[in-house]
Amino acid sequence: MVHLIRVATCALNQWALDFENNLRRIKQSIHEAKKAGATLRVGPELEITGYGCLDHFLENEVYENAWDSLYSILTDESLHGILIDVGLPLLHRNCRYNARAIILNGKIICFRPKLYLANDGNFREMRFFTPWKRPRYVEQYFLPPRIQQHQGCRQVPIGDVVLSTIDTCMAAETCEELFTPNSPHIEMGLNGVEIFTNSSGSHHSLRKLDQRIALISEATRKNGGVYLYSNQLGVRLSLLKTLTTQTSRFSYPFLWGKS
């Protein structure tokens, strides 16, 4: 018997360091996804902090504030009942990672750090982050004390994670990984993954959308299943209070997929 699921990919207008409004938009997108009957919600790359934080990613306070936002998501029971894929920077073994947190019913299932970093054109991710150089490898991440108390355990998996459920199998890519010759979705497909998520902060350039569509189409042509791509709307620096207070004036679209 074939089981149908509804999935949601959200393009959010996130601002750098605007934690309060970024969190508000993330929660609203989850509520909209639930309202549409989706059981999986995917958001853009580094959506909790905003993508364009630049050297602020070298400051520990950014990671502490990101945990505050993640804790708010975990403890908000109105966000339960849907699998959430959300992006944030993460410190692990004194290394900084561009990571995804996979959450269900207020619990962190795993963290998935970015394997291949964007480091050309407008991007200098190697300046801020460390690539996860161990494909198909998973270890344990020690949670902060208050998250441990909420989670009911001290550790969760971190690494190149593939999640198996009763009905299907899913895994996450992040932005640049789609563009690399040895994209992770190749091994994911060989390992039985049917739902591929990609959270991105890819800027506009001439004919780049055609390139994205071609790469996504090729990934599904090779592997089958469904490929969910979520890009951030703009990469903005909101370092001044006068800028961050204007974020509520912007709206964001939702793109719904069904398989």
MARNU-571048 format. One line per 10 residues: number of its first residue (from 1); their letters; for each residue x negated, y negated, z negated of C-alpha. Coordinates in steps of 0.5 Angstrom, whole numbers, plus 500, padded with zeros to 3 digits. Layout:
<pts>
NUM> A> X Y Z | ... .
</pts>
This chain:
<pts>
1> MVHLIRVATC> 500 500 500 | 497 493 502 | 497 488 497 | 498 481 499 | 495 475 495 | 495 467 495 | 489 464 494 | 487 456 494 | 481 452 496 | 481 445 494 .
11> ALNQWALDFE> 477 439 497 | 476 434 491 | 474 427 491 | 469 427 485 | 464 422 483 | 458 422 480 | 458 422 472 | 465 421 472 | 466 427 467 | 473 424 465 .
21> NNLRRIKQSI> 476 423 472 | 473 429 475 | 476 434 469 | 483 431 471 | 482 432 478 | 480 439 477 | 485 441 472 | 491 438 477 | 488 442 482 | 489 448 478 .
31> HEAKKAGATL> 496 446 476 | 497 445 484 | 494 452 485 | 498 455 480 | 505 452 482 | 503 454 490 | 503 462 487 | 495 462 488 | 492 467 483 | 485 464 485 .
41> RVGPELEITG> 483 457 485 | 476 455 488 | 473 448 488 | 467 444 491 | 460 444 489 | 458 441 482 | 465 439 481 | 464 438 474 | 459 433 474 | 459 430 482 .
51> YGCLDHFLEN> 454 432 487 | 450 426 487 | 448 425 480 | 440 425 483 | 435 424 478 | 441 425 472 | 440 432 473 | 434 432 470 | 437 429 463 | 440 434 458 .
61> EVYENAWDSL> 446 430 457 | 449 431 463 | 449 439 462 | 452 437 455 | 457 433 458 | 458 439 463 | 459 444 457 | 464 439 454 | 468 439 461 | 468 447 461 .
71> YSILTDESLH> 470 447 454 | 476 443 455 | 478 448 461 | 477 454 457 | 481 452 451 | 487 449 456 | 492 454 456 | 496 451 461 | 490 453 466 | 491 461 464 .
81> GILIDVGLPL> 494 466 469 | 489 464 475 | 482 466 477 | 478 459 477 | 471 458 481 | 468 452 478 | 462 448 479 | 457 445 474 | 449 445 473 | 447 450 468 .
91> LHRNCRYNAR> 440 451 464 | 438 458 463 | 431 460 460 | 429 452 461 | 431 452 468 | 436 448 471 | 441 451 476 | 446 449 481 | 452 454 479 | 459 457 479 .
101> AIILNGKIIC> 463 459 473 | 468 464 474 | 474 464 469 | 480 467 467 | 485 466 462 | 480 462 458 | 474 466 458 | 468 466 462 | 467 472 466 | 460 470 469 .
111> FRPKLYLAND> 456 465 472 | 453 465 479 | 447 461 480 | 445 458 487 | 440 463 491 | 438 458 497 | 437 450 495 | 439 445 500 | 432 441 501 | 432 437 508 .
121> GNFREMRFFT> 436 431 511 | 440 428 505 | 439 434 500 | 433 434 495 | 436 440 491 | 429 443 489 | 427 436 486 | 433 438 480 | 434 445 481 | 431 452 481 .
131> PWKRPRYVEQ> 433 457 486 | 435 464 483 | 430 468 487 | 433 475 485 | 438 477 490 | 443 483 487 | 440 482 480 | 444 480 474 | 442 479 467 | 445 476 460 .
141> YFLPPRIQQH> 446 468 459 | 446 466 452 | 452 461 451 | 452 455 446 | 455 456 439 | 462 453 440 | 463 457 446 | 461 463 443 | 466 462 438 | 471 461 443 .
151> QGCRQVPIGD> 469 467 448 | 468 472 442 | 461 474 444 | 454 471 445 | 453 473 452 | 456 473 459 | 453 475 466 | 449 471 470 | 446 472 477 | 448 475 484 .
161> VVLSTIDTCM> 455 477 481 | 460 481 485 | 467 482 482 | 471 488 483 | 478 488 481 | 484 493 481 | 486 491 488 | 480 488 491 | 473 485 491 | 470 478 491 .
171> AAETCEELFT> 464 474 490 | 461 467 491 | 457 463 496 | 454 456 495 | 454 451 501 | 447 452 503 | 447 459 503 | 452 460 509 | 447 456 513 | 441 461 511 .
181> PNSPHIEMGL> 439 466 516 | 440 472 511 | 446 469 508 | 448 473 501 | 455 474 505 | 452 480 509 | 450 484 503 | 456 482 499 | 460 485 505 | 456 491 505 .
191> NGVEIFTNSS> 458 492 498 | 465 492 499 | 467 484 498 | 473 482 501 | 474 475 498 | 468 470 499 | 468 463 496 | 464 458 498 | 463 451 494 | 460 446 498 .
201> GSHHSLRKLD> 457 439 498 | 456 438 505 | 455 431 508 | 458 429 514 | 454 429 521 | 456 429 528 | 458 436 530 | 457 439 523 | 464 441 522 | 463 445 529 .
211> QRIALISEAT> 457 448 526 | 461 450 519 | 467 453 523 | 462 457 527 | 459 460 521 | 465 461 517 | 468 465 523 | 462 469 524 | 462 471 517 | 469 473 517 .
221> RKNGGVYLYS> 468 477 524 | 462 481 521 | 465 482 514 | 473 482 515 | 476 479 509 | 478 472 508 | 472 466 507 | 474 460 502 | 471 454 504 | 471 448 499 .
231> NQLGVRLSLL> 468 442 500 | 467 435 496 | 470 429 499 | 464 424 499 | 458 424 495 | 458 418 491 | 454 415 485 | 459 412 480 | 454 409 475 | 457 403 473 .
241> KTLTTQTSRF> 464 403 469 | 467 398 474 | 466 404 479 | 468 410 475 | 475 406 473 | 477 406 480 | 477 414 481 | 485 414 480 | 486 410 486 | 484 416 490 .
251> SYPFLWGKS> 488 422 492 | 485 429 495 | 488 434 499 | 489 441 498 | 488 447 503 | 492 453 502 | 490 460 505 | 494 467 505 | 491 474 506 .
</pts>
